């Protein structure tokens, strides 16, 4: 009988919370990485104290070997990996681009978990992108990595429905769990010799660029539902933001105002709507209306709509920019 592919020694590359379920699933399945590679500690919080990323914390608590190179293309680091002679590398939201030398180093290649149904939403922020686009389905994909941006052949996929009010945090957690299972299944099929790689159709590709602080700026000419989908995608970071009287304001909680229409220009404050907790009604594209329930000025605490309107002496007809 032909010898089946070996999946050990195994390398794991990952950094944020999204990566941890896959690392945990690999360990539970008996695929303990010979080395866990993650990003260096970074300053966090107001005190700017250095803190290891979630993957490093999880791995060290369980006695796994951890390396945190500033750049994976460093010759010394690549030589260290060659000495391990890995069979495969599993990559989940690592955060650095792999040079060709690293891609070619594992005998069975580098397997990446991507949080979309490739070729849709290639790039750095696929979960945010699919929510902001108002789509109702997404999923996870394992692929064989190559030099292009998420262009490698597809190995396995699993689709997930998106809830109409699901936020990026909720969807990320579900995708991370589904992805962990998919990676273990991918390795099982690799070991059994039954894994089939399918080339992507580049004509169907869409892209999810890296988020910036400006990604969450409101475009009031869009319909209220589309703005709400952006809120689902960009909360808590970078947040959905607008301007009022030339100063920024964060829209902490919003929702479309069902059944309400207006002929006022987009961005116009219409009225303070009563109720619990109440809302500011703002005109959006297509005559739709967005209800702003919680708002926050920089450096201040979030306020309910009524408290914000009273504190700002907000008048109907004023415009959010």
C-alpha positions as CSV (number, residue, x, y, z in Angstrom):
1,X,0.0,0.0,0.0
2,X,1.2,3.6,-0.7
3,X,2.5,5.5,2.4
4,X,-0.1,8.0,3.6
5,X,1.0,11.7,4.1
6,X,2.4,12.4,7.5
7,X,1.0,15.5,9.3
8,X,3.7,15.8,12.0
9,X,5.7,17.6,13.1
10,X,3.1,20.4,12.8
11,X,3.6,24.1,13.1
12,X,0.8,26.5,14.2
13,X,0.7,30.1,13.2
14,X,-2.0,32.3,14.8
15,X,-2.5,35.4,16.9
16,X,-5.9,36.7,18.0
17,X,-8.8,35.1,19.9
18,X,-10.2,33.8,16.6
19,X,-7.1,31.5,16.3
20,X,-7.4,29.9,19.7
21,X,-10.3,27.4,19.1
22,X,-8.3,25.9,16.2
23,X,-5.2,25.5,18.3
24,X,-7.2,23.9,21.1
25,X,-8.9,21.6,18.7
26,X,-5.6,20.5,17.2
27,X,-4.2,19.7,20.7
28,X,-7.4,17.8,21.6
29,X,-7.2,15.8,18.4
30,X,-3.6,14.8,19.2
31,X,-2.0,17.2,16.7
32,X,0.2,19.0,19.3
33,X,2.3,21.6,17.5
34,X,6.0,21.2,17.6
35,X,6.0,25.0,17.7
36,X,3.4,27.7,18.1
37,X,4.3,30.9,16.2
38,X,2.5,34.2,17.0
39,X,3.0,37.9,17.0
40,X,5.2,39.6,19.5
41,X,3.7,41.2,22.7
42,X,2.3,44.7,22.0
43,X,1.4,47.7,24.2
44,X,-2.3,47.7,25.1
45,X,-4.7,49.8,27.2
46,X,-4.2,53.2,28.7
47,X,-1.1,52.2,30.5
48,X,0.5,50.9,27.2
49,X,1.7,47.8,29.1
50,X,3.0,45.1,26.8
51,X,0.7,42.0,26.6
52,X,1.1,38.7,24.7
53,X,-1.6,38.0,22.1
54,X,-4.3,35.4,23.0
55,X,-2.6,32.5,21.2
56,X,0.7,33.0,23.1
57,X,-1.1,33.2,26.4
58,X,-3.1,30.0,25.7
59,X,-0.1,28.1,24.4
60,X,2.2,29.0,27.3
61,X,-0.4,28.1,29.9
62,X,-0.3,24.6,28.5
63,X,3.4,24.3,28.2
64,X,3.7,24.5,24.4
65,X,6.8,25.9,22.7
66,X,6.2,29.5,21.5
67,X,8.1,31.8,19.2
68,X,7.2,35.4,18.5
69,X,9.4,36.7,15.6
70,X,9.1,40.3,14.5
71,X,9.3,39.0,10.9
72,X,8.8,35.4,9.8
73,X,11.2,36.1,6.9
74,X,14.2,36.4,9.2
75,X,16.9,33.9,8.1
76,X,17.5,32.8,11.6
77,X,13.9,32.0,12.2
78,X,13.5,30.1,8.9
79,X,16.6,28.1,9.8
80,X,15.0,27.2,13.1
81,X,11.9,25.9,11.3
82,X,14.0,23.8,8.9
83,X,15.6,22.1,11.9
84,X,12.1,21.1,13.0
85,X,11.4,19.7,9.5
86,X,7.7,20.2,9.6
87,X,5.2,18.2,7.6
88,X,2.5,20.9,7.6
89,X,1.8,24.4,8.9
90,X,-1.6,25.4,10.0
91,X,-2.2,29.2,9.7
92,X,-5.2,31.0,11.3
93,X,-5.3,34.8,11.4
94,X,-1.5,35.1,11.9
95,X,-1.0,38.6,10.7
96,X,2.2,38.5,8.6
97,X,2.8,37.7,4.9
98,X,4.6,34.4,4.3
99,X,7.7,34.6,2.0
100,X,8.0,31.9,-0.6
101,X,10.8,30.2,1.4
102,X,8.3,29.6,4.3
103,X,5.5,28.5,2.0
104,X,7.7,25.8,0.6
105,X,9.2,24.7,3.9
106,X,6.6,22.2,5.2
107,X,6.5,18.9,3.2
108,X,2.7,19.0,2.9
109,X,2.5,22.8,2.6
110,X,0.8,25.5,4.6
111,X,-2.9,25.2,5.3
112,X,-4.8,28.4,6.0
113,X,-8.2,28.8,7.7
114,X,-10.1,31.7,6.1
115,X,-13.3,33.1,7.5
116,X,-15.3,33.3,4.3
117,X,-16.5,31.1,1.5
118,X,-13.7,31.7,-0.9
119,X,-13.3,33.2,-3.4
120,X,-15.7,35.7,-1.8
121,X,-14.1,38.1,0.6
122,X,-10.4,37.5,0.2
123,X,-8.4,39.7,2.4
124,X,-7.9,40.9,6.0
125,X,-11.5,41.6,7.3
126,X,-13.8,39.0,5.7
127,X,-16.2,38.8,8.7
128,X,-16.8,42.6,8.8
129,X,-17.1,42.7,5.0
130,X,-19.8,40.1,4.7
131,X,-21.8,41.8,7.5
132,X,-21.4,45.3,6.0
133,X,-22.6,43.9,2.6
134,X,-25.8,42.7,4.2
135,X,-25.2,39.1,3.1
136,X,-27.2,36.2,4.7
137,X,-24.6,33.4,4.3
138,X,-20.9,33.0,5.0
139,X,-18.7,30.2,6.1
140,X,-15.1,29.0,6.6
141,X,-12.6,27.6,4.1
142,X,-9.4,25.7,4.4
143,X,-7.0,26.3,1.5
144,X,-3.5,25.5,0.4
145,X,-1.5,28.7,0.8
146,X,0.4,30.2,-2.1
147,X,2.0,33.6,-2.8
148,X,-1.2,35.3,-3.8
149,X,-3.7,37.0,-1.4
150,X,-6.0,34.1,-0.4
151,X,-5.8,32.7,-3.9
152,X,-4.7,29.1,-3.1
153,X,-6.7,26.0,-3.9
154,X,-9.7,25.3,-1.7
155,X,-9.5,22.1,0.4
156,X,-12.7,22.1,2.5
157,X,-15.6,24.5,3.1
158,X,-18.6,24.8,5.5
159,X,-21.4,27.4,5.0
160,X,-23.1,29.1,7.9
161,X,-26.3,31.3,7.8
162,X,-26.0,34.8,9.2
163,X,-28.7,36.0,11.6
164,X,-30.4,39.3,10.6
165,X,-29.2,41.0,13.8
166,X,-25.9,39.1,14.3
167,X,-22.9,41.3,15.2
168,X,-19.3,40.8,14.2
169,X,-18.4,39.4,17.7
170,X,-21.2,36.8,17.6
171,X,-20.4,35.7,14.0
172,X,-16.7,35.6,14.7
173,X,-17.2,33.2,17.6
174,X,-19.3,30.9,15.5
175,X,-16.9,30.9,12.6
176,X,-14.0,30.3,14.9
177,X,-15.7,27.2,16.3
178,X,-16.7,25.9,12.9
179,X,-13.2,26.6,11.5
180,X,-11.5,24.7,14.3
181,X,-13.6,21.6,13.4
182,X,-12.9,22.1,9.7
183,X,-9.1,22.3,10.2
184,X,-9.1,19.0,12.2
185,X,-11.1,17.4,9.4
186,X,-8.7,18.8,6.8
187,X,-5.7,17.2,8.5
188,X,-7.6,13.9,8.9
189,X,-8.3,13.8,5.2
190,X,-4.7,14.8,4.5
191,X,-3.4,12.0,6.6
192,X,-5.8,9.5,4.9
193,X,-4.8,10.7,1.4
194,X,-8.3,11.7,0.5
195,X,-7.9,15.5,0.5
196,X,-8.7,17.1,-2.9
197,X,-7.7,20.6,-3.7
198,X,-10.0,22.7,-6.0
199,X,-8.7,25.8,-7.8
200,X,-10.6,29.0,-7.0
201,X,-12.5,30.9,-9.7
202,X,-10.9,34.3,-9.6
203,X,-13.7,35.8,-11.6
204,X,-15.9,35.3,-8.5
205,X,-13.5,37.0,-6.1
206,X,-14.5,39.9,-3.8
207,X,-12.1,41.6,-1.4
208,X,-12.2,42.6,2.2
209,X,-9.5,45.3,2.9
210,X,-8.0,45.9,6.3
211,X,-10.1,48.1,8.5
212,X,-9.0,51.6,9.4
213,X,-10.4,54.2,11.8
214,X,-12.2,55.7,8.8
215,X,-14.0,52.4,7.8
216,X,-17.0,53.1,10.0
217,X,-17.8,56.6,8.8
218,X,-21.5,56.9,8.1
219,X,-22.8,57.5,4.5
220,X,-26.3,58.9,5.2
221,X,-27.2,58.5,1.5
222,X,-27.3,54.7,2.1
223,X,-30.5,53.1,3.3
224,X,-31.0,52.6,7.0
225,X,-30.7,48.9,6.8
226,X,-27.3,49.2,5.0
227,X,-26.1,51.6,7.7
228,X,-27.3,49.2,10.4
229,X,-25.4,46.4,8.7
230,X,-22.3,48.6,8.9
231,X,-22.9,49.0,12.6
232,X,-23.1,45.2,13.0
233,X,-19.8,44.9,11.2
234,X,-17.8,47.8,12.8
235,X,-18.9,47.6,16.4
236,X,-16.8,47.8,18.7
237,X,-14.0,48.7,16.3
238,X,-13.6,51.1,14.5
239,X,-17.1,51.9,15.5
240,X,-19.9,53.6,13.5
241,X,-19.2,57.3,13.5
242,X,-20.7,60.5,12.2
243,X,-20.3,64.3,12.7
244,X,-22.6,66.7,14.4
245,X,-21.8,70.4,14.5
246,X,-18.4,69.7,13.1
247,X,-17.4,67.3,15.9
248,X,-17.4,63.5,15.8
249,X,-20.0,61.3,17.5
250,X,-20.0,57.6,17.9
251,X,-23.3,55.8,17.2
252,X,-23.1,53.1,19.9
253,X,-26.5,51.5,19.2
254,X,-28.7,51.9,16.2
255,X,-31.4,50.1,14.3
256,X,-33.6,50.7,11.2
257,X,-36.9,52.4,12.0
258,X,-39.4,49.9,10.5
259,X,-42.1,51.3,8.4
260,X,-41.1,55.0,8.8
261,X,-40.4,57.1,5.7
262,X,-39.4,60.7,5.2
263,X,-38.7,63.1,2.4
264,X,-36.0,65.0,4.3
265,X,-32.4,65.1,3.1
266,X,-30.2,62.2,4.3
267,X,-28.5,63.0,7.7
268,X,-31.4,65.2,8.9
269,X,-32.4,64.9,12.5
270,X,-36.2,64.4,12.4
271,X,-37.3,64.0,16.0
272,X,-36.7,62.4,19.4
273,X,-38.9,59.3,19.5
274,X,-40.5,58.4,22.8
275,X,-40.2,54.9,24.3
276,X,-37.7,52.8,26.2
277,X,-34.9,53.7,25.6
278,X,-36.1,56.1,23.0
279,X,-34.2,57.1,19.9
280,X,-33.2,59.9,17.6
281,X,-34.8,59.5,14.2
282,X,-32.4,60.4,11.3
283,X,-33.2,60.5,7.6
284,X,-31.3,58.1,5.4
285,X,-31.2,57.2,1.7
286,X,-34.3,56.2,-0.1
287,X,-36.5,57.9,2.4
288,X,-35.6,55.4,5.1
289,X,-35.1,56.3,8.8
290,X,-32.4,55.2,11.2
291,X,-33.1,55.1,15.0
292,X,-30.1,56.2,17.0
293,X,-30.5,54.7,20.5
294,X,-27.1,55.4,22.2
295,X,-24.5,58.0,21.2
296,X,-21.1,59.0,22.5
297,X,-18.9,62.1,22.2
298,X,-15.1,61.4,22.3
299,X,-13.8,61.2,25.9
300,X,-17.3,61.0,27.4
301,X,-19.6,58.2,28.4
302,X,-22.3,56.8,26.1
303,X,-25.7,58.5,26.5
304,X,-29.2,57.3,25.8
305,X,-30.8,59.2,22.9
306,X,-33.0,61.5,25.1
307,X,-30.0,62.4,27.4
308,X,-27.8,63.1,24.3
309,X,-30.5,65.3,22.7
310,X,-31.1,67.2,25.9
311,X,-27.4,67.7,26.6
312,X,-26.7,68.9,23.0
313,X,-30.0,71.0,22.8
314,X,-30.5,69.2,19.5
315,X,-33.2,70.7,17.2
316,X,-35.2,69.0,14.4
317,X,-33.7,69.9,11.1
318,X,-30.1,69.8,12.2
319,X,-27.8,67.6,10.0
320,X,-25.5,64.8,10.9
321,X,-22.6,64.8,8.5
